[in-house]
Amino acid sequence: MSWLPNPDKIWYKYRRLFLLAVLLATVGVILWNSYILFRHIKEQERVKMELWADAVQKIISSPLNADVSLPLKIVSKNTDIPVIMTDSTGKIIETYNLDRIKEDSLRLYKQLARFKKQNDPLEVDLPSGKQWIYYGNSRIFNVLTWYPLTLILIFGLFLLVGYLYYYTSRVSEQNLLWAGMAKEAAHQIGTPLTSLIGWTELMKTDPASVPVEELQKDIYRLEIISRRFSKIGSRPKLYPAEINEEIQKAVQYLKSRIPGNVRVMFTPSQRPLYASLNPELFQWVIENLVKNAVDAMPQGGSIRINVTENGKDILIDVADEGTGISKKNRNKIFRAGFSTKTRGWGLGLSVVKRIIKDMHKGHIFVKESIPGKGTVFRIKLKKTHHEDHR
């Protein structure tokens, strides 16, 4: 349905918002889990201090000959929660787990003020009158307060490392791509340029013998190469073109430029099929696939190009009788710079994928490959109507 939005365009447009939402959701989950954990620890420490306060009250209120071994054990077990006891007037009368500042009254009262903010006090009724127990957070609780920040920092570090790896790999791939593009440009320009130089030298000796048609072909080829490379770095204009015609043009150009021991056989679809194309770039795709197939068949063989349709898709298969591709390399052959040999499966396939996937919103993949028998590449494009205008 043409009215439905393109998922690739939606992802490209909103990918930053999506990644930001994932980041915020992750941070939110961390903070929420930390809140639940801290609340649970707070509740457990409150219960512990209530028992401790009851034990203190029991010890002080019991007769001299009473058995207070259990309350004493409870009080002695508290070794991590700091406590300050005051009388009804607010005067500090006892401290626990505050040995470092026990003799410094100024620091004790500052600590008391902090305890009042951290936890509600506990009231103890004693024969001498009411006393109040103020307590702070335990050492474990204080350490865990850094837990969410630590998790967020680790998560942030993980994202940073992932981004740097992604960025450097992309930069490296781009560098390989552009370096390869420069070599490819020089290689493609070399053939018609060498031909023109030859015609120029011939013109110096016998101008009348130079065929103008051949000169025009070489000049036209240079124009095509120039336009192709200029469109690789931008978003090319697409318009409905007949697939079989464009493939036939590429095959016709290649037949006189490949070794004599290689045959290219093209089987068009039963009826005309149209897709939104940039014809110059699409023909370049076919040329690259055929050239890679030729490189994979040093002893010669047949290259078959078949066009079929499946529902709304156009399927283009390019099959060779070459050395094949191992399974471990099938996901690598479209990477810029990857090659298992001096020629073949290198820059050409990286350019092919960029043209088909990024520029034409299609797919290209290895449909089948048998080592020693050959490989089949498949291109999948969406059909369109030839009545559409540019």
Sequence and secondary structure as in RCSB ss.txt:
>XXXX:A:sequence
MSWLPNPDKIWYKYRRLFLLAVLLATVGVILWNSYILFRHIKEQERVKMELWADAVQKIISSPLNADVSLPLKIV
SKNTDIPVIMTDSTGKIIETYNLDRIKEDSLRLYKQLARFKKQNDPLEVDLPSGKQWIYYGNSRIFNVLTWYPLT
LILIFGLFLLVGYLYYYTSRVSEQNLLWAGMAKEAAHQIGTPLTSLIGWTELMKTDPASVPVEELQKDIYRLEII
SRRFSKIGSRPKLYPAEINEEIQKAVQYLKSRIPGNVRVMFTPSQRPLYASLNPELFQWVIENLVKNAVDAMPQG
GSIRINVTENGKDILIDVADEGTGISKKNRNKIFRAGFSTKTRGWGLGLSVVKRIIKDMHKGHIFVKESIPGKGT
VFRIKLKKTHHEDHR
>XXXX:A:secstr
 TTS  HHHHHHHHHHHHHHHHHHHHHHHHHHHHHHHHHHHHHHHHHHHHHHHHHHHHHHHS TTS  HHHHHHH
HH  SS EEEEETTS EEEEES GGGTT HHHHHHHHHHHHHHS  EEEEETTEEEEEEE   HHHHHHTTHHHH
HHHHHHHHHHHHHHHHHHHHHHHHHHHHHHHHHHHHHHHHHHHHHHHHHHHHHHH GGGS HHHHHHHHHHHHHH
HHHHHHHTS    EEEEHHHHHHHHHHHHHTTS TTEEEEEE  SS  EEEE HHHHHHHHHHHHHHHHHT TT 
EEEEEEEEEETTEEEEEEE  S    GGGTTTTTSTT  SSSSSSSHHHHHHHIIIIIIT  EEEEEEEETTTEE
EEEEEEEEE TT   
